[in-house]
Every structure is written in C-alpha cells, then in structure tokens.
Amino acid sequence: MIAVASLAQSDYYHSTEAFSSPMRTTRKRQESSSSLFGGILGGENNTSNNNNNSDVRIELFDPSDTNTLSKLQDCRRTAFDATKQNFLNSETDFINAKSAVEGKNLCAIAIGSKGEIIGSADLTPKLKGVNTITNVFVRPDRRGEGIGKLLMEEGIESVLANALPKENKLLESNEAVLSLDVYTQNTPAITMYQKMGYEPSSPIHSGTLAVANALNSNLVVSLSKKVSIDP
C-alpha cells in the first residue's frame, strides 16, 4: 500500500497507509482541509502571520500512557465532522492510533501550553534505513501556525529518527532515510518538501515527476531525505 504524507494549506497531513480507499477518489478536492480525505498536501501557508507555535513542545508518544493516549485520540477525532457516526476501519484505526499502540509506528505528539495534544506524526520503521512518514495531523483550530512543519522537523526528523531501532538506521553512518509519497499536482507540497531537503528517492521518481509535470498528470512520487541521528 502506498503511504502518502500530506500537508494541507493549514497544517494537515494524512496518508493512504492509514486511510486507504477514499484517497484514490478525492484528488480534485486538494484545497480542502475540512475533511480527512479533503487534500493531498497543499503546502503550508508560510505567509501567515499567525505562526504562534512558541508554546508548543514535541515529545515521543508513550503507548503505555493511557492518559496521553486518550488526549491523542481526542485530537485525531477532530479530523472528522463532530456529527460523523459511521467510520471506516481505517478511520477508526487512525483515531485510536492503532499502529502506534501496537508498536508498528513511532509517534511524535505536539503538546500545547495547557497540556492538550494539538497534533501528531508517525514514522514507520523500515529495514535498510528507509523509513516512511505517515499520519501527520494538526488539530483544525491550530492550523496555519506552522505546527505541521514543526512536527516534520522536530518530531519526525529529530525525535522519531533518533528513536529508530538500530536495524532501521543506515549501518555505515549515523543517519536514517525518511521517505514520503506525494501527488505530483501538489506543487506547493513538493516545493515545501524540497525546501526542507526532500528530493526524489531515485532516478525513476525523478523521471515520474518530470513526466507528470510535462503531461499535467497526477501521479504519486516518492521523496526522501537523509537525516543525522545521535550515535
């Protein structure tokens, strides 16, 4: 299954690893952030003057901490309309942080000044040092403050990368590879990721991006980045 980490214009990511089928059919709704399946990375609003994230701290989520788990679930529930009753299994798994609870994903949480969780991000450990970014999400009332980028840079690239097991790091160096998939028509997203140092993961993905741009088609391309980790 392809995992698509995506940041909407108001700090909202999601992935087909957590949300499978609807993502394939909602590409035309890329500018919406009101629906969980509403966008495939529209790019953070870097022109906003409301980047008030100085009160936010990033921590590694401990699945055994039931109080923190409850706060995380409350945060992720805001991805959906409050009146929504019927959920897909993938949606329920996302709300319950199933992959993190079961130890399949590492999870970073963004905590506000009152101790509330306002966002989270997952990293799925993979062998040979290539690890997949998934499920980056920011609560609707805190979007547009740069918290999505904070989760990427401090949460994934620092906290989670350093928490990776030894076998998921590059053996020859103190580095890890972080990978994500994004739709090629999400130009703001790709631009933002490239500014953060993410590049096509291989010549094949470079070619895919070039072809998609030339033909104005919407394909999935993998971007990756090496990050330094503590010895």
C-alpha positions in Angstrom: 0.0 0.0 0.0 1.4 3.4 -0.9 1.7 5.8 2.0 1.1 9.5 1.2 2.1 12.0 3.8 0.5 15.3 3.0 0.2 18.7 4.5 -2.8 20.9 3.5 -2.6 24.6 3.4 -3.5 24.7 7.1 -1.0 22.2 8.5 -2.8 18.9 7.8 -1.2 15.7 6.7 -2.6 12.2 6.1 -1.6 9.0 4.4 -3.1 6.1 2.5 -1.3 3.8 4.9 -3.9 4.9 7.4 -6.7 5.9 5.1 -6.8 3.5 2.1 -9.5 3.7 -0.5 -11.0 7.2 -0.3 -7.7 8.9 -1.1 -7.7 7.5 -4.6 -11.0 9.1 -5.5 -10.7 12.6 -3.9 -7.7 14.1 -5.8 -9.9 17.0 -7.1 -10.5 18.2 -3.5 -6.9 19.0 -2.8 -7.5 22.5 -1.4 -9.9 21.4 1.3 -8.7 20.8 4.9 -12.2 20.4 6.4 -12.4 16.7 5.5 -10.0 14.0 6.4 -9.8 13.0 2.8 -10.0 16.5 1.5 -6.5 17.1 0.3 -3.2 15.7 -0.7 -0.7 18.2 0.6 -1.5 21.7 -0.5 1.6 23.2 1.3 1.9 25.1 4.5 0.8 28.7 4.5 4.2 30.2 5.1 2.9 33.7 4.5 0.7 33.5 7.6 1.5 36.0 10.5 0.0 33.5 12.9 2.9 31.2 13.4 2.4 31.2 17.1 3.9 27.9 18.0 6.3 29.0 20.7 4.0 27.4 23.3 4.3 24.0 21.6 6.6 21.2 22.6 7.3 18.0 20.8 7.6 14.7 22.6 7.8 11.0 21.8 4.4 9.3 22.4 4.4 6.5 25.0 1.7 4.0 24.1 1.6 2.7 27.7 0.5 6.1 29.0 -3.3 5.8 28.8 -3.9 9.5 29.7 -1.8 10.7 26.8 -3.4 8.1 24.5 -6.8 9.5 25.4 -5.6 13.0 24.6 -4.1 11.8 21.3 -7.4 10.1 20.3 -9.3 13.3 21.2 -7.0 15.2 18.9 -7.3 12.9 16.0 -11.1 12.7 16.4 -11.2 16.4 15.2 -10.1 15.2 11.8 -13.8 14.4 11.2 -17.0 16.3 11.4 -18.3 16.2 15.0 -21.6 14.7 13.8 -20.0 11.8 12.0 -21.2 8.4 13.3 -20.1 5.7 10.9 -16.4 5.3 10.4 -14.3 3.1 8.1 -12.0 0.7 9.8 -9.0 2.8 8.6 -10.6 5.9 10.1 -11.1 4.2 13.5 -7.5 2.9 13.4 -6.3 6.4 12.8 -8.3 7.9 15.7 -7.2 5.1 18.0 -3.6 5.5 17.0 -3.6 1.7 16.4 -0.3 1.5 14.6 1.5 3.4 17.4 -0.2 1.5 20.1 0.7 -1.8 18.5 4.3 -0.7 18.1 4.2 -0.7 14.3 4.8 3.1 14.2 6.8 5.5 16.3 4.7 8.6 17.1 5.6 12.2 18.0 3.0 14.4 19.6 2.7 18.2 19.7 1.6 19.5 23.1 0.1 22.9 23.7 0.5 25.2 26.7 -2.4 23.6 28.6 -1.1 20.1 28.1 -3.5 19.3 25.3 -2.3 17.4 22.2 -2.7 19.5 19.1 -1.0 17.3 16.5 0.9 14.1 15.9 3.1 12.4 13.3 4.1 8.8 12.7 7.2 7.2 11.4 7.0 3.6 10.2 10.4 1.9 10.6 11.7 0.0 7.6 14.7 -2.1 7.1 17.9 -0.8 5.3 17.4 2.6 6.9 14.5 3.8 4.8 11.6 4.8 7.0 8.1 6.0 6.0 6.5 9.2 7.2 2.7 8.9 7.8 -0.3 10.3 9.6 1.0 13.8 10.2 -2.0 15.7 11.5 -2.7 19.1 13.2 -6.0 19.9 15.0 -8.2 22.3 12.9 -8.1 25.1 15.4 -4.3 25.2 15.4 -3.7 25.0 11.7 -1.9 27.8 9.9 0.6 28.2 12.8 3.5 26.2 11.3 2.8 23.2 13.6 2.8 20.8 10.7 6.3 21.9 9.8 7.4 21.7 13.4 6.1 18.1 13.6 8.1 17.3 10.4 11.4 19.0 11.5 11.4 18.4 15.3 9.0 15.5 15.6 10.0 13.2 12.7 13.5 14.3 11.8 14.7 14.6 15.3 12.6 12.9 18.0 11.4 9.9 15.9 14.6 9.5 13.8 16.6 9.2 17.0 14.1 6.7 18.4 14.5 4.3 15.5 15.8 0.8 16.3 19.4 0.2 15.1 18.3 -2.1 12.3 16.3 0.8 10.8 19.3 3.1 10.5 22.0 3.2 7.8 24.7 0.8 9.0 27.6 2.7 7.5 26.8 6.1 9.1 24.8 7.8 11.9 21.9 8.6 9.5 18.5 7.5 8.7 16.5 7.9 5.5 13.0 9.4 5.7 10.6 8.8 2.8 7.2 10.1 1.9 4.9 9.9 -1.1 3.1 12.9 -2.6 0.9 13.5 -5.6 2.7 15.4 -8.4 0.0 18.0 -8.8 0.5 19.2 -5.2 3.1 21.7 -6.4 3.1 23.7 -3.1 3.7 20.5 -1.2 6.6 19.4 -3.3 8.1 22.8 -3.2 7.8 22.9 0.6 9.3 19.4 1.0 12.2 20.3 -1.3 12.9 23.4 0.8 13.1 21.0 3.7 15.6 18.9 1.8 13.5 16.1 0.4 14.3 15.0 -3.1 13.0 12.3 -5.5 14.0 9.0 -4.0 15.5 7.6 -7.2 16.0 8.4 -10.9 12.8 6.6 -11.5 10.9 9.0 -9.2 12.7 12.0 -10.7 11.5 10.8 -14.1 8.0 10.3 -12.8 7.9 13.9 -11.6 9.2 15.2 -14.9 6.7 13.2 -16.9 3.8 14.2 -14.7 4.7 17.9 -14.9 5.1 17.6 -18.7 1.8 15.8 -19.2 -0.1 17.7 -16.4 -1.0 14.3 -14.8 -1.4 13.5 -11.2 1.0 10.6 -10.2 2.5 9.6 -6.9 6.2 10.3 -6.4 8.4 9.3 -3.6 10.6 11.9 -1.9 13.3 11.2 0.7 15.9 12.8 2.9 18.8 11.6 5.0 18.9 13.0 8.5 21.7 12.7 11.0 21.0 10.9 14.2 22.7 10.5 17.6 25.4 7.9 17.7 
